[in-house]
Amino acid sequence: MRVSALVLAFLPLIVFSALLALAVERPRRPPKILTAGSLVLFSLLTVLGFSLGHDGRSWLATWGAPGVGIVLGLVVLALIPVIPFTEQFARQSVPSKEWHSPTFRRINRVLSTG
């Protein structure tokens, strides 16, 4: 087996481990819902990629990317009535006194649906 093939085979595990280490070492804020959902989804895909047989991996290679787009899109849509996903990112640059204003909430709902 070539070294590059071996590294590519373990790349998802390496990336997942690095992200997990960052999450453990730097928990300054609660994780953003979209970020946490992505981490869970990609972790699941990594486990499936290593545990499925050849036919399953072939199916996953074909349908994994569209599936990720659909799942994350559904998460974004489901969050709109509760907390639009853009709101968590916008709070980093907007003063906290503005977070509950109708304008701030409306802008983030529009951005999340657009």
C-alpha positions as CSV (number, residue, x, y, z in Angstrom):
1,M,0.0,0.0,0.0
2,R,1.3,3.4,-0.9
3,V,1.9,5.9,1.9
4,S,-0.3,8.5,0.3
5,A,-3.2,6.0,0.1
6,L,-2.6,5.2,3.8
7,V,-2.6,8.9,4.8
8,L,-5.8,9.5,2.8
9,A,-7.5,6.6,4.4
10,F,-6.8,8.0,7.8
11,L,-7.4,11.7,6.9
12,P,-11.0,11.8,8.2
13,L,-9.9,10.3,11.5
14,I,-7.0,12.8,11.7
15,V,-9.2,15.8,11.0
16,F,-11.9,14.6,13.5
17,S,-9.2,14.1,16.2
18,A,-7.8,17.6,15.5
19,L,-11.3,19.1,15.7
20,L,-12.1,17.2,18.9
21,A,-8.8,18.4,20.5
22,L,-9.7,22.0,19.6
23,A,-13.1,21.6,21.1
24,V,-11.7,20.2,24.3
25,E,-8.9,22.7,24.6
26,R,-10.8,25.9,23.8
27,P,-14.4,25.8,25.0
28,R,-14.7,29.6,25.4
29,R,-18.2,29.7,24.1
30,P,-20.9,27.1,23.6
31,P,-20.5,25.6,20.2
32,K,-22.7,26.9,17.4
33,I,-25.5,24.6,16.5
34,L,-24.5,24.4,12.9
35,T,-20.9,23.6,13.8
36,A,-21.9,21.0,16.3
37,G,-24.3,19.4,13.9
38,S,-21.7,19.3,11.2
39,L,-19.2,17.7,13.5
40,V,-21.7,15.0,14.5
41,L,-22.7,14.4,10.8
42,F,-19.1,14.2,9.6
43,S,-18.2,11.9,12.5
44,L,-21.0,9.6,11.5
45,L,-19.9,9.6,7.9
46,T,-16.3,8.8,9.0
47,V,-17.5,5.8,11.1
48,L,-19.7,4.6,8.2
49,G,-16.8,5.0,5.8
50,F,-14.6,2.7,7.9
51,S,-17.3,0.2,8.9
52,L,-19.2,-0.3,5.6
53,G,-18.2,-2.9,3.0
54,H,-17.2,-2.0,-0.5
55,D,-20.8,-1.6,-1.8
56,G,-21.7,0.6,1.2
57,R,-18.6,2.8,0.7
58,S,-19.4,3.1,-3.0
59,W,-22.9,4.2,-2.1
60,L,-21.6,6.6,0.5
61,A,-19.1,8.1,-2.0
62,T,-21.9,8.7,-4.5
63,W,-24.6,10.0,-2.1
64,G,-22.6,11.3,0.9
65,A,-22.1,14.9,-0.4
66,P,-25.8,15.4,-1.5
67,G,-26.9,13.8,1.8
68,V,-24.8,16.2,3.8
69,G,-26.3,19.2,1.9
70,I,-29.8,17.9,2.5
71,V,-29.3,17.2,6.2
72,L,-27.6,20.5,6.9
73,G,-30.2,22.4,4.9
74,L,-33.0,20.8,6.9
75,V,-31.2,21.7,10.1
76,V,-30.9,25.3,9.0
77,L,-34.6,25.4,8.1
78,A,-35.6,23.8,11.3
79,L,-33.7,26.3,13.3
80,I,-35.3,29.4,11.7
81,P,-38.2,29.7,14.2
82,V,-36.0,29.0,17.2
83,I,-32.7,30.7,16.5
84,P,-31.5,31.3,12.9
85,F,-28.1,29.8,12.4
86,T,-26.7,33.2,11.3
87,E,-27.7,34.7,14.7
88,Q,-25.0,32.8,16.6
89,F,-22.3,34.1,14.2
90,A,-23.7,37.6,14.2
91,R,-23.6,37.8,18.0
92,Q,-19.8,37.8,17.8
93,S,-19.8,41.3,16.1
94,V,-23.0,42.9,17.4
95,P,-23.3,44.4,20.9
96,S,-25.3,42.2,23.3
97,K,-27.9,44.9,23.9
98,E,-29.0,44.5,20.2
99,W,-29.4,40.7,20.3
100,H,-33.1,40.7,21.2
101,S,-34.1,43.6,19.0
102,P,-36.8,42.8,16.4
103,T,-34.5,44.2,13.6
104,F,-31.6,41.9,14.6
105,R,-33.9,38.9,14.7
106,R,-35.6,39.8,11.4
107,I,-32.3,40.3,9.6
108,N,-31.0,36.9,10.8
109,R,-34.2,35.2,9.8
110,V,-34.0,36.7,6.3
111,L,-30.3,35.7,6.0
112,S,-31.1,32.2,7.1
113,T,-33.9,31.7,4.6
114,G,-32.1,33.3,1.7
